[in-house]
Amino acid sequence: MAHSARRDSPELPDFSLLKRLARDQLIYLLEQQHEVDKLYKVEYKPVISTSDQLCFLIRPRIQTVKWICDVVNADKAAGKFRRYKLIFTPQKFYACEAVLEEQGIFGDVTTDEWAFYLLPLDDDIISLELPEFFRDNFLAGDQRWVRTAGSTLHLLHSIYGPFSKIYGIGRCSKMAYESWREQVEEGETKARQAEIGNVFLIDRDVDFVTPLCSQVVYEGLVDDIFRIKCGCVEFGPDVTSSDKRLILVDTESASKRRGMDIKQMKTFVSEELKGLKQEHRLLSLHIGASESIMKKKTKQDFQELLKTEHSLLEGFEIRECISFIEEHINRQVSMIESLRLLCLLSITENGLLPKDYRSLKAQYLQSYGVDHLLTFANLRQLGLLVEQQPGETLTVMESKVGKLVNDKTAGKLTDAFSSLAKKSNFRALSKKLNLVPKSDEEYDLRVPRDMAYIFSGAYIPLSCKLIEQVLERDGWTGLEEVTRLLNGHEFAVTGSTKSDTNDAQRIVLVMFLGGCTFSEISALRFLGRERGYKFIVVTTAITNSSRLIEALLDNHV
């Protein structure tokens, strides 16, 4: 039986100030560029303009800087002389300036920074809009974005802090925390009443299972099918019932829609919004989107897909699951979906048996092309799709983990064991944290009893369960075995100033480094309602299974 939602939840801070600060700084930077006549989207093709000055507002990406170099050098070759200004957001990197120097235009351009770190997407969701963070940090080992994450924390701390307690897990989280602490120590700390009491930092690679699962909450389904970008979603003719495409800014009635499944959403938009004249178009769009989703997600194929995922999470009927994945690959249903299922199989089983790994890999390459060999190397590097070593069955691995945890002289994991631990210890973690609820009785989604409702009662997100447990225990005490299974890097720090308001202590800022799913956001909202917390999700980007896999393809740009 679910607990009724608590009515004493605190109010969320007002994040509109973040938008105003970013807007004012951008206006200041642009006012230095007189007579701006046109705005152009960066499209990596020649710039056609008669203006004697060009201003580029860009992310600090090497590809973009090289394109600007080509534009400047083309102007030089044609005898055009203009002024060029590059505004990097949220910050500029030395690597970008090095490219300008290599291409011989460093003296022809001026550079500046627009410190636009945070984009509020909803009352409780803020994004850095840095999808490249995941691949750069976790695959390429490029830590340049760590300072950006630290600066983000510093900005939030300076406006809504001071923070009372900071928890975290993951190597990147620890570095981001240390970067933030350095910036705090370098600046001045002003006394103010805190609006955010607690902070939890978590690396995406702490929990790969959750983003690999099919989403079934409404916002997650919309993101999976239509792709939500910067809080906007583009609907095609199948939704708009016309030959036009329409971009919807998804900010209305969000609090009422949270956690709804497809049928509930259709009922909501049919009943709740009828009286709102200004939202008639929104009504028809959401009904169209719901119907489009229903067509795709109520087919037999999708039901079989969910059944396979649930079996993998529970550890049942693995041979049947492998047969389903083989059929999926051989029918060439979807290159990305096939890889997702392979990764979910591998990570829930702590790696594949050598014969299964070789067979599935060969079938995949035969169906989708041998040029995906590098993709397999990328997935292996992150521990997403690996082959079990001889003798390293799941039972043997769990036994070794248990021995290490109970051996007080072990101190910390050895490098050799760390590499094995990276392959995932999902089954052991699932048992310790009860991530897969017992399926003795049917799960009533109308009366959710825990965070598993976001996956139809099949699975509680590991990331959200960790947050729940740490908040309950006020730290990692009692979770030593769990942190060993996750390869450590956990921390809990008490701030220099304790918040004097109870409301601030119940506001928890959760920062996902490497991306967060709408499923996790829904789970945290549910946890907040149950426990009297309000969670603010700060993420480097919104992610899902497709985005995660696409970021690791060998041809990713």
Secondary structure as UniProt FT lines:
FT   HELIX           16..31
FT   STRAND          53..58
FT   HELIX           62..77
FT   TURN            78..79
FT   STRAND          83..88
FT   HELIX           94..102
FT   TURN            103..104
FT   HELIX           106..108
FT   STRAND          109..113
FT   STRAND          119..122
FT   TURN            123..124
FT   STRAND          125..127
FT   HELIX           132..134
FT   HELIX           135..139
FT   HELIX           144..160
FT   STRAND          165..169
FT   HELIX           171..186
FT   STRAND          198..203
FT   HELIX           204..206
FT   HELIX           209..212
FT   HELIX           218..226
FT   STRAND          228..229
FT   TURN            230..231
FT   STRAND          232..235
FT   HELIX           237..240
FT   STRAND          246..249
FT   TURN            252..253
FT   HELIX           254..257
FT   TURN            258..259
FT   HELIX           262..271
FT   TURN            272..275
FT   HELIX           277..279
FT   HELIX           280..297
FT   HELIX           300..314
FT   HELIX           318..330
FT   TURN            331..332
FT   HELIX           335..348
FT   TURN            349..350
FT   HELIX           354..368
FT   HELIX           370..372
FT   HELIX           373..381
FT   TURN            382..383
FT   TURN            390..391
FT   HELIX           394..406
FT   TURN            408..409
FT   HELIX           415..421
FT   TURN            422..423
FT   HELIX           426..433
FT   TURN            445..446
FT   HELIX           451..455
FT   TURN            456..457
FT   HELIX           462..473
FT   TURN            477..478
FT   HELIX           480..485
FT   TURN            486..487
FT   STRAND          490..494
FT   HELIX           502..505
FT   STRAND          507..513
FT   HELIX           518..531
FT   STRAND          534..539
FT   HELIX           545..550
FT   TURN            551..552
FT   TURN            554..555
//
